[in-house]
Amino acid sequence: MKRALLCSLLLPVVVLAHDLVPDNAQTKPVLLRGGDLYTVSRGLLAGTDLLFENGRITSIGPNLAAPPAAEIVDVRGRRVYPGLIAPATVIGLRDIDLVRATRDDTEVGRIHPEVSAHIAYNPDSELIPTVRNHGIAVAQIAPAGSLLRGRSFVTNLDGWTKEDSAVRLVDGLFLSWPAVAAVEISKPKEGPSSRQKAEDERIELRRAFDDARAYRLAKAAGTTAGTDLRWEAMAPVLEKTQPLYVEANDARQIVEVIDFAKSQDVRMVLVGGAEAHRAVAKLAEAGIPVILRNVIERPLRQDDAYDLAYRLPALLYEAGVKFCLGNEGSWQVRNLPLQAGQAVAYGLPHDAALRAITLSTAEILGIDGELGSLDVGKRATLFVQDADPIDNFGAPVERMWIDGRRVDLDDRQKRLWEKYRRKP
């Protein structure tokens, strides 16, 4: 009886784990012959070879000599792109939204900066292969929740373990800024108004930063009673070695968080930014980059134009604000290229859209020395496709390598399609 119960408890985990085997580390050179290289950093290099060894791009140019024992892959007539990067996601932390046992993205409470997303990350999530099949090779995984949510990490979407796949185990601290509510008249029996609750949350946030600074001073003076993991986790943000990712969408929220970051002297990245166009001057002046989420979205206000969200990337581009594109959620992350395509349809230049899901994302996450473009010395994280990746009706991704390792592009949806295609 006990054994049957244990098996029933483990069953959901087994069902949600994919069975694709990550390849071993690259052992022999790979030469991609004659592809059209969309480098992002240097534009298009048509009919050009690319060589990578030991997980790194070692040479780019026409008619490269193949090293001994190299694998030569003919990609003539095909396009080669750097792996797409998805910021601010919960992939690997949440599988099925309606099944609580598959969601491990939110911690109890409102102030827990010590939480690390990589602890709960599931590298065998069934969703990861479906995301890879859209050219997305790297993702930033962040805790959900309210106020000080915890620390994110950046990972390759292929690997045996979280340590094996990680690009950065700890990347930065995520914060959700309290809502800016309209003035309300609260009644004693109903408790505080939403406006008062939001103000209480702001006070709680400021107190957390004050306590973290006081802890640092006490630690430097040798007067701390012990180690406080919450304030230890905030040290890199206060020292400006890691960014503070602040989620805010309303224009009033955005103005508040810009002022908050300035007062706290921290390096901030705005996440969400649905009304970033209303604070574009302040964002540009402060040099704050934006992770735009969900380009395909309705406007926040009833009197906004229906296509405002579609045009928002172009508005930030024209204003000179650094930004990248994201897609909120877990399985929804596979729509990242579609978000870029929608932005192009509403005014964003194509090159800027491709950059917004590759190199710009890498720059904002601080990994542009490793990823985001096809350049000598960078990781060999790239894919081959006979179409534009932001064309939702184009050809599928044909090949992918992550750190020089070939990635199996099978997934559960492909297997189900093949199964039911054969049904009489």
C-alpha positions in Angstrom: 0.0 0.0 0.0 2.8 2.4 0.9 4.7 1.6 -2.3 1.5 2.3 -4.4 1.0 5.6 -2.6 4.7 6.6 -3.2 4.4 5.7 -6.9 1.2 7.8 -7.2 3.0 10.8 -5.7 5.9 10.4 -8.0 3.8 9.9 -11.1 3.2 13.6 -11.9 7.0 14.3 -11.8 7.7 11.4 -14.2 5.0 12.5 -16.6 6.3 16.1 -16.7 9.9 15.1 -17.4 11.1 14.9 -21.0 13.4 12.0 -22.0 15.7 13.8 -24.4 19.4 13.1 -23.6 21.7 16.2 -23.6 24.8 15.6 -25.8 28.3 15.4 -24.4 30.6 18.4 -24.5 32.0 19.1 -28.0 35.0 16.9 -28.8 35.7 17.7 -32.5 35.5 20.9 -34.5 32.3 21.7 -36.4 32.5 23.7 -39.6 29.2 25.2 -40.9 29.9 25.6 -44.6 28.5 28.5 -46.7 25.5 29.7 -44.6 24.0 33.1 -44.5 25.3 34.3 -41.1 23.0 36.8 -39.3 25.6 37.9 -36.9 23.5 40.7 -35.3 26.7 42.6 -34.3 28.0 42.9 -37.9 24.9 42.5 -40.1 24.5 39.7 -42.7 27.5 37.8 -43.9 26.2 35.9 -46.9 27.7 32.6 -48.0 30.2 32.5 -45.1 31.7 29.7 -43.1 31.7 29.4 -39.3 33.9 27.2 -37.3 33.5 26.3 -33.6 35.7 24.2 -31.3 35.4 23.3 -27.6 32.1 25.2 -27.4 33.4 28.5 -28.8 33.3 30.2 -32.2 36.9 30.2 -33.4 36.7 31.5 -37.0 34.3 33.2 -39.4 35.1 33.8 -43.0 34.8 32.5 -46.6 36.2 29.2 -47.6 37.7 28.3 -44.2 40.0 25.3 -44.1 38.5 22.4 -42.2 40.6 21.2 -39.2 41.5 17.5 -39.0 38.6 15.3 -38.0 36.2 18.2 -38.3 32.5 17.6 -38.8 31.4 19.6 -41.9 27.8 20.6 -42.1 26.6 22.0 -45.4 24.3 24.9 -44.6 24.4 26.6 -48.0 21.1 28.3 -48.7 20.2 28.3 -45.0 20.3 31.0 -42.3 22.5 30.8 -39.2 21.4 32.8 -36.2 22.7 33.2 -32.6 20.5 31.5 -30.1 17.6 33.6 -29.0 17.5 34.7 -25.4 14.3 34.9 -23.3 14.4 37.3 -20.3 12.2 37.3 -17.2 10.6 33.9 -17.5 9.4 31.1 -15.2 10.1 28.3 -17.5 11.4 25.3 -15.5 9.6 26.7 -12.4 6.0 26.2 -13.7 4.7 23.5 -16.0 0.9 23.3 -15.7 -0.7 26.5 -14.3 -3.8 24.6 -12.9 -1.7 21.9 -11.2 -0.2 23.2 -8.0 2.3 20.4 -7.7 3.9 21.6 -10.9 4.3 25.2 -9.9 7.3 26.2 -7.8 7.8 29.8 -8.8 6.5 31.8 -5.8 7.7 31.8 -2.2 5.5 32.5 0.7 5.8 36.1 2.0 6.7 39.4 0.5 10.3 40.1 1.5 12.6 37.2 0.6 15.6 38.4 -1.4 17.5 35.2 -0.4 15.3 33.0 -2.6 17.3 31.7 -5.6 15.4 30.6 -8.7 18.0 28.0 -9.7 17.2 25.9 -6.5 13.7 25.1 -7.9 14.6 25.0 -11.6 13.7 21.7 -13.4 16.0 21.2 -16.4 13.9 18.2 -17.5 10.7 20.3 -17.9 8.6 19.0 -20.7 8.1 22.6 -21.9 11.8 23.3 -22.5 12.1 21.3 -25.8 9.0 23.0 -27.2 10.6 26.4 -26.5 14.0 25.4 -28.0 12.2 24.5 -31.2 11.5 28.2 -31.8 15.2 29.1 -31.7 15.3 30.0 -28.0 18.5 28.6 -26.5 19.0 30.7 -23.3 16.6 32.0 -20.7 16.6 34.1 -17.6 14.6 32.4 -14.9 13.1 34.6 -12.2 10.9 34.0 -9.1 7.3 35.3 -9.3 5.4 36.8 -6.4 5.2 40.2 -4.7 7.7 42.9 -3.5 11.2 41.4 -3.1 10.7 38.2 -5.0 14.2 36.7 -5.0 17.2 36.2 -7.3 17.1 35.2 -10.9 19.5 33.1 -12.9 20.5 32.7 -16.6 20.6 29.2 -18.1 21.1 27.3 -21.3 17.9 25.4 -22.2 19.9 22.1 -22.4 21.8 20.2 -19.8 21.6 17.5 -17.2 21.4 19.7 -14.1 20.9 23.4 -13.2 24.6 23.7 -12.5 25.5 22.0 -15.7 23.3 24.3 -17.8 23.7 27.6 -15.9 25.3 30.6 -17.6 25.0 32.5 -14.3 23.6 30.9 -11.1 22.8 34.2 -9.6 22.0 37.0 -12.0 20.1 39.8 -10.1 17.3 40.6 -7.7 13.7 40.8 -8.8 11.2 43.3 -7.2 7.5 43.9 -8.0 6.6 47.6 -7.4 3.3 48.2 -5.5 0.4 49.3 -7.6 -0.5 53.0 -7.7 -4.2 53.0 -6.7 -6.8 55.7 -7.1 -8.0 57.6 -4.0 -10.6 55.6 -2.1 -12.8 56.1 0.9 -12.2 53.2 3.2 -14.7 52.1 5.8 -13.5 50.9 9.2 -15.1 47.5 8.8 -13.5 47.0 5.4 -10.0 47.6 6.6 -7.4 49.8 4.8 -8.0 50.9 1.2 -5.9 49.6 -1.7 -4.1 52.9 -1.7 -3.1 52.5 1.9 -2.0 48.9 1.3 0.2 50.1 -1.6 1.7 52.8 0.6 2.4 50.2 3.4 4.2 48.0 0.8 6.4 50.9 -0.3 7.3 51.6 3.3 8.1 47.9 3.8 10.3 47.9 0.7 12.2 51.0 1.9 12.7 49.5 5.3 14.1 46.3 3.7 16.7 48.3 1.9 17.5 50.4 5.0 17.9 47.1 7.0 20.2 45.7 4.4 22.4 48.7 4.4 22.5 48.8 8.2 23.4 45.1 8.2 26.3 45.8 5.8 27.6 48.6 8.1 27.3 46.3 11.2 29.1 43.5 9.4 31.9 45.8 8.3 32.2 47.0 11.9 32.2 43.4 13.3 29.1 44.0 15.4 26.6 41.6 13.7 25.1 38.8 15.9 25.1 36.4 13.1 24.5 35.9 9.3 21.2 37.1 7.9 20.7 35.5 4.5 18.2 38.1 3.4 20.5 41.0 3.6 23.5 39.0 2.4 21.6 38.3 -0.8 21.0 42.1 -1.3 24.7 43.0 -1.1 25.5 42.6 -4.8 22.6 44.9 -5.7 23.7 47.5 -3.1 27.3 47.3 -4.4 26.0 47.7 -8.0 27.6 44.5 -9.2 24.2 43.0 -10.0 21.1 44.8 -11.2 17.8 45.3 -9.5 15.0 44.1 -11.9 11.9 46.1 -11.0 8.5 45.0 -12.5 6.2 47.9 -13.2 3.7 48.8 -15.9 1.7 51.8 -15.0 3.3 55.1 -15.9 3.0 56.3 -12.3 4.7 53.2 -11.1 7.5 53.6 -13.6 8.2 57.2 -12.4 8.2 56.1 -8.8 10.7 53.2 -9.4 13.0 55.5 -11.4 13.1 57.8 -8.4 13.5 54.9 -6.0 16.4 53.5 -7.9 18.1 56.9 -7.9 17.6 57.3 -4.2 18.9 53.8 -3.4 21.8 54.3 -5.9 21.2 50.9 -7.5 21.5 49.7 -11.1 18.0 49.2 -12.3 16.3 47.3 -15.2 12.6 48.0 -15.8 10.6 44.8 -16.4 7.1 45.0 -18.0 7.0 48.7 -19.0 3.6 48.6 -20.6 3.4 52.4 -20.3 7.1 53.1 -20.7 6.3 55.5 -23.5 4.8 57.9 -20.9 8.1 58.0 -19.0 10.4 57.7 -22.0 12.3 60.9 -21.2 13.0 59.9 -17.6 14.1 56.4 -18.7 16.5 57.8 -21.3 17.9 60.4 -18.9 18.5 57.8 -16.2 19.9 55.2 -18.7 17.5 52.6 -17.5 17.0 49.6 -19.9 13.6 48.0 -20.4 12.6 44.4 -20.7 9.3 44.8 -22.6 6.8 42.0 -22.0 4.0 40.8 -24.2 4.0 43.1 -27.3 0.9 41.3 -28.4 -1.3 42.7 -25.6 -4.2 45.0 -25.0 -3.5 48.6 -23.8 -3.9 49.3 -20.1 -6.2 52.3 -20.5 -9.6 52.5 -22.3 -8.6 55.6 -24.2 -5.3 54.2 -25.5 -5.0 53.2 -29.2 -5.7 49.5 -29.8 -2.2 49.0 -31.3 -0.2 50.9 -28.6 1.4 47.7 -27.2 2.4 46.7 -30.8 4.0 50.1 -31.5 5.7 50.4 -28.1 9.1 48.8 -29.2 9.3 51.3 -32.1 8.5 54.2 -29.7 11.3 53.2 -27.4 13.7 52.6 -30.3 13.0 56.1 -31.7 13.5 57.6 -28.2 16.9 55.9 -27.9 15.9 53.8 -24.8 17.7 50.5 -24.6 15.2 47.6 -24.6 14.7 44.0 -25.3 11.7 41.8 -25.8 10.3 39.1 -23.5 7.3 36.9 -23.2 5.8 36.4 -19.7 5.2 32.9 -18.4 6.6 29.4 -19.1 5.2 27.7 -22.3 4.3 31.1 -23.7 8.0 31.9 -24.0 8.0 30.0 -27.3 6.1 33.0 -28.8 9.1 35.3 -28.3 9.9 35.4 -32.0 6.3 36.2 -32.7 6.5 39.2 -30.4 9.4 40.5 -32.4 7.5 39.9 -35.7 4.5 41.9 -34.4 6.9 44.8 -33.4 8.3 44.8 -37.0 4.8 44.9 -38.4 4.1 48.1 -36.4 7.3 50.1 -37.1 10.3 48.5 -35.5 13.1 48.0 -38.0 13.8 44.3 -38.6 17.5 44.5 -37.5 16.4 46.1 -34.3 13.8 43.4 -33.7 16.3 40.6 -34.2 18.7 42.5 -31.8 15.9 42.8 -29.2 15.7 39.0 -28.8 19.5 38.4 -29.0 22.2 40.9 -28.4 20.2 43.6 -26.7 18.9 41.0 -24.2 22.5 39.8 -23.6 23.6 43.3 -23.0 20.9 44.0 -20.5 21.6 40.7 -18.7 25.3 41.4 -18.8 26.2 38.3 -20.8 27.0 40.0 -24.1 30.6 39.0 -23.9 29.4 35.4 -24.1 26.2 35.3 -26.1 23.8 37.2 -28.3 25.7 37.4 -31.6 27.9 35.4 -34.0 31.4 36.6 -33.1 34.8 34.9 -32.7 35.3 34.0 -29.0 31.7 33.8 -28.1 29.9 30.6 -27.1 28.8 28.4 -30.0 25.1 28.8 -29.2 23.3 29.1 -32.5 20.7 27.5 -34.8 20.1 26.9 -38.5 16.8 27.7 -40.2 15.5 28.0 -43.7 13.5 31.1 -42.8 13.3 34.2 -40.8 12.8 33.2 -37.1 10.4 36.1 -36.5 8.2 34.9 -39.3 5.6 32.7 -37.5 4.7 30.9 -40.7 8.3 30.2 -41.8 10.2 26.9 -41.8 11.0 25.2 -38.5 14.5 25.3 -36.8 16.6 22.6 -38.5 19.6 22.4 -36.2 20.8 23.9 -32.9 24.0 23.8 -30.9 24.3 25.1 -27.4 27.9 25.6 -26.2 29.0 23.5 -29.2 26.8 20.6 -28.2 24.2 19.4 -30.7 20.6 19.7 -29.4 17.9 17.2 -29.9 15.0 19.1 -31.5 12.4 16.5 -30.8 9.6 17.3 -28.4 6.3 15.9 -27.2 4.2 18.0 -29.5 6.1 16.7 -32.5 5.6 13.1 -31.4 1.9 13.7 -30.8 1.6 15.3 -34.3 3.3 12.3 -35.8 1.1 9.9 -33.9 -2.2 11.4 -34.9 -1.1 12.2 -38.5 -1.0 8.4 -39.0 -4.5 7.8 -37.5 -6.8 6.1 -40.1 
